[in-house]
């Protein structure tokens, strides 16, 4: 099977997740700018989560361009990724509503870590299916960004119980690491073709 259905379904789920997050933001009471202060943590956590979902959408799109044929295990691995991504709105809301309290901030990091693990599993299944000389394997190489991201997530999760701002800084650093479009796959596809 081709990637069209997998890609369309994933795109739809991610679009719904972004919509859910924005609908969860409550309009403040009051007509002055001071009324925005209480909802600022909710808004900032929304912005960070929106960026994360955008990064996953972008990288997922590029990764699927390396796939010639979708297998059953890839479908299940993709659903596994979408499951963890679907928890981002809940973790975002809990963290934002509780102004970066330790448990919600740690849970947010755990959800991000599990999204990364699920993405890694999907990536591995694609490489296994396409063979050791696959475009994706050549593109990701040693995947230093993925390994560094995992380290920052773990530091953030543990750091949430010590200093929540440290945890959020770790999550922001990972987002910044991936925010610049990852050109590895495009570059490898161009060299192949």
N, C-alpha and C positions, 0 to 999 in steps of 0.2 A: 504494500500500500504506500502511496505517496504521503507527503507531509501536509497536504492542504487541510485535511480535517483536524489533524492534531494542532496545527498552527492556528486555525480559525477558532477552535474551542479554547485554546490557551489565551488567545487575544481577548476573547469574550469574557473569560473569567477574570482576567486582570483588569479589564475595563469596569466590570461590575465591582471589583474590590475597591477601585479608586472612587467609584460613585458612592459606595457604602460609607467610605471614610469621610467624604465631604458632607454627606447627609447627616452624619453623626455629630458634626460640629453645630453647636447651638448658637443662635443669634443672641448677642448680649442685650441685656435690658439697660436702656439709657441711650441718650443721643450724643454724648460727648466721647472724646477719645479715651477718657479714663475708664469707660465701660469696657473697653477692649482688653485692659490689663488682666482681668481674671481668666480670660479665654486665651491669653497668649501662649501658655504651655501646651494647650490642646492644639493650637494652630501650628506651633513649631514642631510638635511631634507629627502632625499631619504632613507638613512639608518634608520632613525627613523620610517618612514612610512613602510618600508620593515619589520621592527620588529613588528610593529602593525599588519600588514596583516598576518604575521606568527603566531602571538599570536591568532588572530581570527580564522585562519585556524585550528590551533592545538586544541583550546577549542571547536570549532564547531564540529570537528571530535569526540572528547571525548563525547560531549553532545549527539550527535546522536547515540552513542552506548547505551544510556539509553532508546532509543525510540523503542517501539515494533511495532507501527503502525503510519504512517504519516497521518494527517488529512488535510482537505482543509485549515483551518485557519493557520496551521503550514506552509503550502506551501506559503501562502501570507505573513506571518510574516518573513519567510526566504527571500522572495523577497524584503521585506522592509529592512532587514539587508543588503542584497546585494546592494540595491540602495545607502544606505549611505556609504558602503564600496567603491562603484564605484566612489564616489566623492573625495576619498583620493588622487588619482593622481593629480586632479585639485588643491586641496588645498595645496598639497605638492609643486607643481610647483610654485604656486603663492607666497607661503611663502618663498621658496628658492630663487626665482628670485628677490624678493624685499627685500632680506637680513633682514628678521624678522621685517618688518614694522608692525605697530599695527593692521590694518584691516586684512591683510592676516594671521597673527598669531592668531588673534581671530577667524577668519573663520575656520582655521585648528582645533582649539580647539572645535568649535561648531560641526564640522563634526565628530570629535572623540566622543564627547558627544552623538550625535545622533546615532552613531554606537553602543554605549553602551546601549542607550535606546532601540534600535531595538533588540539587543541581549537579553536584559532583557524581552522584550515582547515575543520573541520566546521561551525563557526559561520558562516563565510563562504559555504559551499555552501548552508546552510539559508537564509541571507538572499538569496542569488542566486535560489534556487528560489522563495522566497515573494514576491520583488519588493522594490523600494526602500522601499515603505511597510509592510514586514513588522513584525509585533509585535516580533520579536527585534531588528531594526535600531533601532527606537524605544527598546527597553529598554536596549540596551547603550550607545547614544549614542557618545561618543568613546572609550569603553573605557579610561579612565585607569588602572584597576586592572590590566588586562591589560598595558598598556605599562610600568607601573611594575614589575610582576612580572618581565617580561622583563629589565629593567635589573638588578634585584636578582639574578636567576639568573646573568646574565653576570658581575656583580661577584663573586658567590659562586664561580663556576667558576674565574675567574682568581685570586681571593683564596685558594683552597684551596692553591695552591702557595706562598703567602706566609705565610698565617696561617689554619689550618683553622677556628679558632673564628670568624673573620670570615665565612668561607663558611657555616658552620652558622647564624650569626646572620642572614645574608641569607635563607637558606631558611626559617628560623623567621619572619622578618618577612613573607615572602610568605604563609605559612600563616596568620599572624595577620590579614593584610590580607583574606583570603578566609574566615576562620573565622566571622565574623559573617555570618549568612545573607544572601545577595545578594537584596535585595528588588526589584531593578529589573524583572525579568520579571514577578513577581507583581503589582507595582504597575501595570505597563503592561497586563497582561491584565485587571485590575480596571477600569481606565479605559476599555478597549475594550468591555467587556461591560456 
